[in-house]
Amino acid sequence: MIKKLVIVFIAFFAIQSFAQEGTSSPYSFYGIGSLKFKGTVENRSMGGLSIYTDSTHVNLRNPASYGGDDLSIYNNEGRPMTFSVGGGHTSTKLKNASDSDRTSTSTFDYIAISLPLGKLGVGFGLMPYTSVGYKLENYGDDGISTKYKGEGGVNKTYFSAGYQITKDLSFGVDLQYNFGNIEGSTVEYVYNDGDLVQYQTREDNRSDLSGLSYNLGVSYKTKLNKNLELVSGVTFSPKSDLKSKNQRAINTITIDASTEQEFVINTLEVNLQEADLKETDLVIPAKFSFGVGLGQPRKWFVGVESVFQETSKFSNALYASSSAETTYENANTFSFGGFYIPDYNAYRSYLKRVVYRAGFRTEKTGLVINGESINEFGISFGVGLPVGNILSNANLGFEIGKRGTTDKNLIQENFINFQLSLSLNDRWFQKSKYD
């Protein structure tokens, strides 16, 4: 047990040590950033499909997965406790109608622990929820260029509980605490006869975010015949609020033209209290998901899932865009995917015990810029590699896709994601045996 805990935390700190900013997407400029957490590596390798649950993997999107029955392979004794940690690397090509660039990020994605308590199960963990990381420049017709930089994001720590109500039906709830900060700066580069003037103005903004939210989940499994199993899942996250404590400062700066390094000459703190912007409430819209699939336990599974979110109701006075060309619409995601195991019991053939996963997803992010909906598409593949005992595994995932468009002077992102996770299992309670 201790050895496995050590492995988990070594993996966690190794991932963190290589981490850069959580995203380099220009679309993280809007709202509270780009959605970072989209499921475990196992989920994402199946196009984001999260309705399938079992006792050896943590499902972080449906808390009903924590409830369950004893395992027949352990003489009907209790389920194992599970440690899971995941991270990833993303390589992105950014392009518009006339130019292109490349960027990459390496990030920690989640750490989670699941503990079985009979038909009840509990879990807790930490994950980045949204991420901000952008550097943008806008050239105006008046010869003034404006540069934008931002970083930060929202993290989520949670406590979950799930209970198996009947042999086929489980219910669960997540209690989540969201926290983090977002920092952004805007500099207007003013020129005189082609030369940068001596003093420029930079606006700095910072928001410290915190708040509670929760997520409800139901999982239903039933045998249709000896081999075929029907699996379905539903989750619902009600609307919640994040408290945003805000700061704004106006700086007079000088800029080294060769290195673009900025030097602050003086700073004026803006009194946001007068504008009633010192503390604001950020609305996180309600979200609903539903999915259904068919499969043969420990052999194969295929399913579909849809997620809907009322992103059109997203609001925060401080984050309200000064451009009338930025709005929000309701978001939705469709996922299709599954897995195949040639023979999970084939101890003489390692490759036959490997889990092979694949899927695809289409997503309307809810962001609308210049009248264009920002959409996303991805095709994914992955494998689950048995390690140690028969229940532990390492999961590798690979996804290629795109976000955005080059129409109306926007940016298209062509990305390649690589994800890695460890799902380590051990006995929680074990019955003593006497001769």
ABEGO torsion letter per residue (X at the ends): XAAAAAAAAAAAAAAAAABBBABABAAAABEAEBBABAEBAAAAAAGGBAABBBAABBBAABAAAABBBBBAAAGGBBBBBBBBBBBBBBBBBBBBAABBBBBBBBBBABBBBBBBBEABBBBBEBBBABBBBBBBBBBBAAGBBBBBBBBEEBBBBBBBBBBBABAABBBBBBBBBBBEBBBBBBBBBBBBGGBBBABBBBBBBBBBBBEBBBBBBBBBBBBABAABBBBBBBBBBBBBBBBBBBBBBBBBBBBBAAAGBBBBABBBBBBAAAAGAABBBBBBBBBBBBBBBBBBBGABBBBBBBBBBBAAABBBAAABBABAABBBBBBBBBBBBEBBBABAABAABAAAABBBBBEBBBBBAGBBBGGBBBBBBBBBBBBBBBBEBAABBBBBBBBBBBBEBABGGBBBBBBBBBBBBBBBBBBABBBBBBX
